[in-house]
């Protein structure tokens, strides 16, 4: 052993072999060579009542950390890797030989992990739905007579006959646009939304459908049973105060609904990217204000821009198409109108401005990038 340790640099293989054999011998006699200070205790654990006394006595028996002898495993590891038993020492030839190889393997491993992560992200983006359709419910009894909210709960308001006709027209339109592809539907639990979806899904095959109710899609809460005069006064006050900020008594503000829209957007992406059951198209059936706030959250609109966008009309459809980068572009809107064969959905502008005389500009139809979101808008210049 002494001769091998003093061998010249050319005899490093003999030195390494000697150290390896010595290490294996120490590992074989680990049970005997264990230092008394670090040997595992074989005594039974005392009862809980005397545990604190047992712990104090055990700590008193153990030497301080700097005085604890090395275990056989530690000695063997230091010998094999070429480190002096005293701790400080020279580097063995095996470590010097493997250091460049380890750096190379670490670099290759990081590149492999980055490539896998990028591939997974590209796969998720390419397998997201081709189109997403935001649909407002059909005409309800509350849209015709607001006094009904004082005697019937908001969530229980039903569709009118005209609302059912609008929903059937929306179903025919969506079937024409989607074809035989699969569809995943999210809908508000409110009755008028469920009835609208019931008319829409009649146009599709059941094997192609998946339906999920989500309370996050519910209408803005205006309180419980609503006093007609009080609600009208509140809505007039809201126009002066700001639709996004105004909070109804015992109800929600637009900012509250915006938070719900953010939560639903996270749910939507989990469904698109992580679900085992994917769909080619998504239909989200909700309410007018929620649709606007969902677009605001996804597109990154400012509050001032949100205030300029008009609510979709009953059974109006807003269509989003997937782009090559996996993000969605607000393509156009379709509004039900009387045609030769009854109600049919026709392409219409996305109304924007004080009186709805303008159309939503192109920069508001796609998600705002991080660089664009950090640029001060015109209102601050």
N, C-alpha and C positions, 0 to 999 in steps of 0.2 A: 504493500500500500504506500509506504514511504517513497519507494522508487517510482511508482506510477505518478504520485503527486508532484514529484520533482522532475518529471519527464519534460523534454523540450517541446516547443510548440507543434512540431510535426507529429508528436505522439499523442494528440488530443483524443484520438479514438480510444486508445487504451485507458487514458485517464477517465473518460466518460463512462466506459464499460465498468471500470473498477468502482466508480461512484454509484453506478446503477445497481451493481450487485450488493454493495454495502447498504444501499437504501432498501432493497428488497429484503435483505436479512433483518434490518431494523424493523421493517413493517411486519415481518413474520413473528418477531418477538415483541410486538407492541404491548401485549398484555403484561409482559414481565418487565419491560423497560419503562413503563409508565412512571413518571415521577409521582411521589406520594402526594404532592400538593395539587395535582391536577387529575388524579384518579377519580373516576366517577364513584359516587357513594352508592353502596349496596344496601344501606340501612333503609328500613321502611319509613315512610313519611309519618311523622307523628300526628296525632289528632290536632284538629284546628284549634282547640283550646290552648294547647301548648306550642302552637306554631311560632309565635313571636320569640319564645325562649330558644326554640330549636334554631331559628334563623340567626339569632345573636351568637349562639355558641358555634355555629358553622362558620360564620364570618370571622370569629376570633381564631379558629383553628387554621384558616387559610393564610398563607404568607402574602405579603404585599405583591402587587402585579410585577414589579421589577425583579422580585426574587423567585418567581415561579419558574421552575425548570421547564425546558422545552419537552414536549411530548415526543414519542417516537416518530409520529407522523410528521411533525414539524422538522425534526432532525433529518429524516429521510428526504423530505422535500428540499431542504437546503443543500443537502449533499448532492442530490441528483441534479438540481439546477445550478450547482456550482457556487453556492453562497457559503461563506465561512460560517462555522457553527456559532461563532460569537456574535453574528449579526451583521457586521459591517463589511463588506468584503468585496472580493473581486468577482467579476462576472464570468460565468462559465462559458465554454465554447459553444455549447448547444444553444444558449440564450442568444449569443451573438449571431449564430447562424440563422436562427428562426426569426430574429427581429425584422429584417426586411420582408421576409415572407408573410409575417403577421400584418405588417403595414399594407402589403399588397392585397391580402385577403380582406382586411377591413375596408379598403377602398372599393374592392369589387362587391363586397356585401352591401355597402351603402348605395352603390350604383344600382345594384339589383333591387334593393328595397324601393328606391325612388322610381325605377321603371315599373315595378309591380303596382305601386300606388297610383302612378300616372295612368297605367293601363286600366286599373279598376275604375278610376274616375271617368276615363273616356268611355268605358263600357256602360257605366251608369247613365252618362249623358246621352249616349246613342240609343239606350233602351227606355228612355223616358217617353211619355205619351206624345204622339205626333201633334195632337191638338187638345186644347182645354177650352171648354165652352162654359162661360158664366151666364146663368139664366135667372132672370127674376121671375117670381111666381106670377100667375095669371091674375086677372082682375078679381078682387075680393069684395065682399059686402062692405067692408070698411072703406074701400076706395070709392064706393058709390055713396055711402051714408056714414059719415064719421060719428054720428050719435050712437051708432051701434056699439062703440067701444065702452059706453057707460053701462051696458047691460050684459055684454058678452066679453069674456076675457080675450085679450089680444091673440093668444096662441090658439084659440078655438074658432077664430073667424074663418069662414068657408069661402070657396070660390062662387062667383055668380055663374049663370049659364054662359055668359059671354067669356068668362074666365076659363071655363072648360073648353070652349071652342078655341081660345087662344092656345091653351096647352096642347090640344090635339094638333093644331097647326105647327107648333114648335116641335112636336114629336116627329111629324112628317119631314120637316126641314132637317132636323138632326139626323134622321135615318138616311136622308138623301146625301148629306155631307159625310157621314161616317161610313155608310155602306154596311158591309158584313163584318167589320172589325169589332173587336171587343170593347166594351164600355164599362167604366167604373163610375158610379154615381154617388156623390155626396149631397145630402139635402138637409135643410133646416127641419127641426121637429115640429114647427108650426103647421097647423092643419092645412092652411092654404098652400103651403109649399109641398106637403106630402100629396095633396090632391093633384097639384100640377105635375109632380113627378109620376104619379099613377097614370095620368093621361099620356105622358111622354113615352113611358116604357112599353106601352101597348104597341108601339111601332117597331120594337126590337124583339129579337129572339131571346128567350129566357136564358139559353145556354151561353149567350154572349154578354150577359149582364152581371154586374155585382153592385149591390146597393148598400150604402152605409149612412146611417143617421148620425149627425154630429151637432150637439147643442151649441157649439161655438158659432154656428152659422145663423143663429136666431136673430130676429129683428132687434133693433135698438129698443131698450126698455123705456117706456114712457110713464111707468108707474103701474098701479093695478087697474081697477076700473076707472076710466078716465072721464072727468067732467068736461063736456064738450066746450063750454065757454072758456074754461081755464086752460085747456089744451090749445085752443086757438090763440089766446093771449100769449101763451108760452111760445108758440111757433112764431108769432110776430116779434116777440122779444128776441128769439133766437136769430132771426134774420139780422137784427141790429148788433147782437153780441158776437155772432160767429157760429156757424153750424158745427164746427169741429170742437169748440170749447164749451158750448152751452150744455148745462146739465139740467134735465127735468127733475122735478120734485119726485123723490122715491124712484128715480130712474137712472139712466146712463147718459153720459156725454158722448160726443163723437170720438173723443180720445179713448174712452173706455172700450168702445167698439173696435177702435184701431188696435188696441192690445189683444183683443180676441182674434182679430184678423192675423196678427203676427203669430199667435199660438196655432191657428189653423194652418198657416203657411208651413210651419215646421212639421205638423202632422202630414200635410200633403207631400212634402219632400221625403219623409220617412216612408210613406206608402209607395211613392214612385221609385225610390232607390233601394229600399231594403226589403220590400214585401216579396214573398214567394209568388204571389199571384199578380202579375203585371197586366196592364190593359193598354190598348193602342190609343184610346181617347178617354178623357175625363169630362164629366158633366157635373158642374157644381151649381146646385139650385138653392138660391138664397134670396135676400131682400135688397132693395135698391141701395140703401146707404152702405150696407156691408160690402156689396160688390165694389163700390167706389173706394172704400177704405182698404179692401184687399188689394186693389190695383195700386193704391197709394203706397202701401207697404212694400209691394213687390217692385214697383217701378222706381220708388224713391222720390215720389212727388213731395213738394213742400206743402205746407198748410195752405198757402196762398193759391197754389196750383189746384189743390183739392177743392177749394171753395169755388173755382171756376168751372169744374166739371159737373155736368148735369146728371141726375139720376137716370138710369135706364127706365123705360116705360114697362108696363106689364108684359111679361113674356118676351121682352127684348133679350137678344142673345149677343154677348160679346165674345169674339173668337180670338184665341191666342194660338199661334203656330210656333212649333219648335224650330229654332235656328241651328246651324251647324255647331255652334259653341254650347249647345244644350240649354240656352236661355230662350225665353218666350217673347214673341213680338205681338202686340195688340194689333191685329190685322184690321178688323172692321166690326161693325154692329149690324144686326138684322132686327127689324121691327115688324110686328104683325100689322098688316093692312088688308083692306078689302080688295079682292081680285075677282077675276072672272069665275073662278071656281070656289069662291068663298074666301076665308082668311088665309093668307099666306105670308111668309116672312120674306121681306125684301131688304136688300142692303141699304143702309141709311148712315148718315154721318154721326160720328161720336160728338155730341153737342158740347160746346165749350164757349165760355164767355158769359157776360151778364145776362144776355137774353137768348143764349144758345144759338146765336147766329154764326158762330165759327166752329171749326172742327179741331179736335185735339191735335196739337202739333206732333210731328214725327219724333222729336226728341223725348216726348212724354210717352211714347208707345213701346219703348224698350227699357229694360232695367238700367239704371244709372250706374256707370262704372265707379270704382273707388276714386279714380283721379278726377272724374267729373263732379263727384259729390263733394269734393273739397274746394271746388271753385265757388267763390262768392257769387250768388245770383245778382241780378240787376237791382233788386230792391236795396242792396247794401252799398251799391256803387254810387 
